[in-house]
Each structure stands twice: as structure tokens, then as C-alpha cells.
Amino acid sequence: MTPAARGRPRSFDRGAALARAMETFWEHGYESTSMTALTSAMGINSPSLYAAFGSKEQLFREAVALYDATEGASVNRALTEEPTAHAAVATVLRENARAYTTAGRPSGCMIVLAATNCSEPNAAAQEYLAEWRRSGIEDLTRRLDQGVRDGELPAGTDASAVAHFYTAVLQGMSVQARDGASRADLERVADQAMTAWDAVTAQRRRSAPSPPPPTK
């Protein structure tokens, strides 16, 4: 091999490499995933990784976005295409019961599990996933608010509280999947959560507390 050939940048499929990085972060978490593990999984060397993605954190951010666009696509469709808020939430729960336990893929949800307890140098990655989780609650809240406007849910329903409740169910399902729960186990959780629908959506928004009376 000539010196020029040795110095030529190695070509690779960036999209395929990113998908492999996504699965590595998903399975092992941000902080536990070494650069050696990433380059091995992606089939590239460190200079190529830095040239293509900038840094480990930037690679992680791209991997999370890819996860949302691929693994999260069915959930996003449920929120926009199901005719009712009830159907949307039920579909989200059942779709995630399937997705969290798909054979040949890491279990659970990458956005829930991949950066939940990072050390200070990696706090930005932890906060990045926290932002994604908060965004998910906001998306669900908007869908529930639409249900109120459509007359499906009672006026005054605390859509934010309902969204937080069902997000907590989803996050618990993700942890259970990582612990070995089966699809059938998670589907039972989803079905039980939906039996609580009427009680959960009956909760009303809390009014702001009245200011204390002025002192004399």
C-alpha cells in the first residue's frame, strides 16, 4: 500500500454506523459506553468517528434523534393519527410493550434508560435525555388537551397530570423490560393502566391558591 493510500480517509456508511452506535448506547448507556466499544460496533476508527460526528456527546445526540425517528415513530403516529385521546394512549402503551421486548434489540427505552445517573462530566448527556422525556410529556399533554376540546374528556381535566401518570407507566414498563419482563407482562400492565382511564381523567386541574388576605 502506498503512503497516499494509507493516508486516505476510510469510507463507511455513516447511517449504518450511526444505527450501530444507537444500539450500543441503548444497550449499555452513555457513560458505560467507551470509545473503543463505539468504534468496534461502528466498524470505524477513532479519527473517522471524530471527523464524522465531532465527539461522543454529539454522536449520542444524533443517536437519540435516530432512535426517536425510528423506534419512536409508531408512538408519534399514535398521537397524531388515532381518533381519540383514549385510543392514542392505549396504542402508545401497547406499542411500547411490543417495542421494549422486541427480540434482537436492546430491551426497554433508550430515552428512559441510556443516561439516568451520570457523573458530573457527563451531566449534559443526562440533561439532554431529561429534555426528551419532558418533551414527551408535553406532546402527550397536547393530545389530551385536544381530547378536552373535542368533548371526549371532561372540561377541566388536568391533562398534564394525566400525561405524567401515563408517562410514569411507560417508564416503569421500560425498567421492567430491562429486568426481563415479557411482552405479555407489559401488555397486562398497559391494559391495567387503561382500566384506570376514567378515574385518572376525572381529576381536575387545581386552581391556584388564593393569596393570603392583606395584613392590617
KEBA-478806 format. One record per residue (C-alpha): residue in one letter; z, x, y. Coordinates in steps of 0.05 Angstrom, whole numbers, plus 32768, in hexadecimal, padded with zeros to 4 digits. Layout:
<vovos>
aZXY ...
</vovos>
This chain:
<vovos>
m800080008000 t7FEE801B8044 p80218021807C a7FFD7FEA80A2 a80037FBB8067 r804D7FCC805F g80597FBA80A8 r80337F7980A8 p80607F3C80AE r806A7F17806C s80497ED3806D f806E7E988050 d80707E4C8052 r80A17E3E808B g80AB7DF58077 a80B97E06802F a80E97E3D8043 l810E7E0D8072 a81147DDA803B r81347E0E800D a81647E238045 m81767DD9804F e818A7DD28006 t81B27E138008 f81DA7DFD8045 w81E17DB88027 e81FD7DD27FE6 h82297E0B7FFF g82397DFA8048 y82297E208087 e82617E538086 s825E7E62803C t82137E6E803D s82047EB78047 m81C47ED48064 t81B87EF38020 a81BC7EAF7FFF l818C7E928033 t81587EC9802D s815B7EC57FE1 a81537E797FE1 m811C7E7A8015 g80F67EB47FF5 i80F37EDC8035 n81157F1A8052 s81457F1B808C p81137F3280C1 s80E57EF980AE l811E7EC780B1 y81337EDE80F7 a80EB7EE0810F a80DE7E9980F7 f81207E778105 g81467EA28137 s818B7EA28117 k81B37E8480E0 e81CD7E4E810F q81887E3C8127 l81707E3980DF f81AA7E0B80CF r81997DDD8109 e81517DD880F1 a816A7DCB80AA v81967D9280C2 a815C7D7380E8 l81317D7980AA y81687D588081 d816A7D1E80B1 a811E7D1680B1 t81197D178065 e815A7D058043 g816F7CD8807C a812C7CB38083 s81407C788057 v817F7C6D8080 n81597C7080C1 r81277C3D80A5 a815F7C0F8090 l817C7C0D80D6 t81387BFD80F5 e81157BD380C1 e81497BA8809D p814A7B6280BB t81967B5C80C4 a81D07B8B80D3 h81EF7B778090 a81B17B8A806A a81AB7BCB8092 v81F27BE18081 a81EC7BCC8038 t81AC7BF38031 v81C97C308053 l82047C308022 r81DA7C277FE4 e81A47C587FFA n81D97C8C8005 a81F97C7D7FC1 r81B57C907FA4 a81A77CCB7FD2 y81EC7CEA7FCA t81E47CED7F7E t819A7CFE7F74 a81917D2E7F3B g81777D727F4D r81917D6E7F94 p81D47D827FB2 s82057D497FAF g82217D257FEB c82097D268033 m81F77D688056 i820A7D4C809A v824F7D398080 l825E7D768055 a82397DB3806E a82677DC880A7 t82A97DA380A7 n82DB7DDD80AC c82BD7E1A80CC s82DF7E5780EA e82DC7E628135 p829C7E8D8134 n82787E538112 a82967E1B813B a82527E0B815A a82357DF98117 q82717DCC8108 e826A7DA9814B y821F7DA18140 l822B7D788101 a82637D518124 e822F7D3E8159 w82007D258122 r82387CFB8103 r824A7CDD8146 s82007CCE8152 g81FE7CAA810F i82387C7E8124 e82147C6F8166 d81D57C5B8140 l81FB7C2C8113 t82217C0F814E r81E07BFF8171 r81C67BDB8133 l82067BB2812F d82037BA28179 q81BC7B87816B g81DB7B5B8135 v820A7B3F816A r81D17B32819A d81A97B108162 g81E47AE28152 e81EE7AFF810D l82327B1A811F p82677AF68149 a82687B038193 g829B7B3881A3 t82957B5B8160 d82AD7BA38168 a826C7BC48153 s82897C09815E a82C57BFC8131 v82977BDF80FB a82697C1C8100 h82A47C4B80FA f82BD7C2580BD y827C7C288096 t82707C7080AB a82B47C81808E v829E7C5F804D l825E7C89804D q82837CC9805A g82B47CB98022 m827A7CAC7FF3 s825D7CF08005 v829E7D137FF4 q82A47CEC7FB3 a825D7CFF7FA0 r826D7D487FAB d82A97D3E7F7E g827C7D237F46 a82797CD87F51 s823C7CB77F33 r82097C8A7F55 a82297C4E7F32 d826E7C637F4D l82537C667F94 e822D7C257F8D r826E7C037F7B v828E7C207FB9 a82527C077FE2 d82577BC17FC4 q82A27BBE7FD1 a82997BD48019 m82667B9C8024 t82977B688009 a82C27B798046 w82887B6B8076 d82A27B298091 a82E87B43809C v82D07B8480BC t829E7B6380EB a82D17B2E80FF q82F87B638123 r82F17B5A816E r82EB7B8F81A4 r832E7BA081C2 s83317B91820B a83497BC8823A p83947BC58245 s83A97BA48285 p83C27BD482BA p840C7BD382C5 p84247BA882FF p842D7BCD8341 t84727BE6834E k84967BCC838A 
</vovos>
